[in-house]
Amino acid sequence: MSPIDPFRATRALFDLPDGLVYLDGNSLGALPKSVGPRVAEVIASEWGGQLIGAWNSAGWVDLPRRVGDRVGRLIGAPAGTVVMGDTLSIKVFQALASALELRPDRRVILSDTGNFPTDLYMAQGLIASLDRGHKLRVVEPEAVEAAIDESVAVVMLTQVDYRTGRLHDMAGLTRKAHEAGALVIWDLAHSAGALPIDLAAAGADFAVGCTYKYLNGGPGAPAFIYVAPRLSDAVRPALSGWFGHDAPFAFEPTYRPAAGVERMRVGTPPILALSALDAALDAWEGIDMEALRARSIELGELFIAEVRRSRPELELASPEDPARRGSQVSFRHAEGYAVMQALIAEGVIGDYRAPDIMRFGFTPLYLGEDDVRRGAAVLLEILASGRWDRPDYRRRNKVT
Ligand SMILES: *Cc1c(COP(=O)(O)O)cnc(C)c1O
């Protein structure tokens, strides 16, 4: 364990309530202090002061591309290959629709049971709309590699499993898919800002992700989409909105896609949300992703060791090998929901994913060893005392 927290300085960039142990930055990142002033300034000076002129004078029109380049630097995407906008669900739909068109003779979309439901739902909806006999084949994560064959048009995977944190081998599976003539879409929802990613080196065809988890962009922050430069001038956007047109302000009656990834834009970009994200990304300037990964592993390993010292029987749902996990640690407990509510009531915030997963996220930018020790200690006390066993802790909230 390193004697000095290399990320102590970044912690000061975040606003966190005193005394709270926040182990849920994998679901909604903490608030960077820079966001409030930046959004206030955009509202007062750009919106309030420049009104519609701000689309040009404040550069609003290019914000999806400019912020996309900043996200791109964190995921190994060259400048000009990432664009922001819409929700991740929409970006999954766009990537999948474009990818399927590039493999017109194939009918199978291959995914796994570790994928997040909305990714599967969007695939199901697209298949129904296309009505061309596509099939969604969903296998166990360990069976993905063997299931890649020449019937597969697109392999659509989330790199880090939202329940267990299990990490897929991005480069290996991409290579395997390409050997079989398939395309690959990587969902980086639980990877961007959590670990080093090199989309270009992995040869990924498409990648998508959200920015409100490890990237701290705020609730509902705009999603991103990456299209490999070798494909981006060839793909047809299924959602052919005017902001993805080659000349939106020519107001032509017929759609013509913009060059490159800009064609994946749809409508008017959410400037306030993009400005919040832009400010949040300042916290990533100068961050060495390898150092972040090392620290994330240290914190996760510390949490597991602390929990196991007193409760070796608690079942780890995450891979034992930290090299095979993202930046979260999950334990199984039949009453995980109630235990998590008790933890939250005592100032340790994690979350619960049905049917029995207690999830704890590790975000080195604003989390230290003291937080991890305290989180583990409170969890152990709650389990030992049984103080989770109350009707109000069993009552399900809409959001778990
Ligand atoms: C968080 C997450 C989503 C959420 O999609 P939204 O459209 O932003 O609500 C989708 N897919 C994965 C893999 C996720 O982890």
PDBQT file of the ligand as one rigid body, heavy atoms in Angstrom, charges set to zero:
ROOT
HETATM    1  C1  LIG A 501     -25.647   2.963 -16.826  1.00  0.00    +0.000 C 
HETATM    2  C2  LIG A 501     -25.788   2.160 -18.087  1.00  0.00    +0.000 A 
HETATM    3  C3  LIG A 501     -26.743   2.502 -19.056  1.00  0.00    +0.000 A 
HETATM    4  C4  LIG A 501     -27.721   3.616 -18.838  1.00  0.00    +0.000 C 
HETATM    5  O1  LIG A 501     -28.281   4.072 -20.041  1.00  0.00    +0.000 OA
HETATM    6  P1  LIG A 501     -28.995   5.498 -20.080  1.00  0.00    +0.000 P 
HETATM    7  O2  LIG A 501     -29.579   5.593 -21.420  1.00  0.00    +0.000 OA
HETATM    8  O3  LIG A 501     -27.939   6.521 -19.779  1.00  0.00    +0.000 OA
HETATM    9  O4  LIG A 501     -30.021   5.511 -18.995  1.00  0.00    +0.000 OA
HETATM   10  C5  LIG A 501     -26.752   1.768 -20.228  1.00  0.00    +0.000 A 
HETATM   11  N1  LIG A 501     -25.907   0.731 -20.439  1.00  0.00    +0.000 NA
HETATM   12  C6  LIG A 501     -24.987   0.390 -19.510  1.00  0.00    +0.000 A 
HETATM   13  C7  LIG A 501     -24.073  -0.748 -19.795  1.00  0.00    +0.000 C 
HETATM   14  C8  LIG A 501     -24.921   1.068 -18.302  1.00  0.00    +0.000 A 
HETATM   15  O5  LIG A 501     -24.052   0.684 -17.372  1.00  0.00    +0.000 OA
ENDROOT
TORSDOF 0
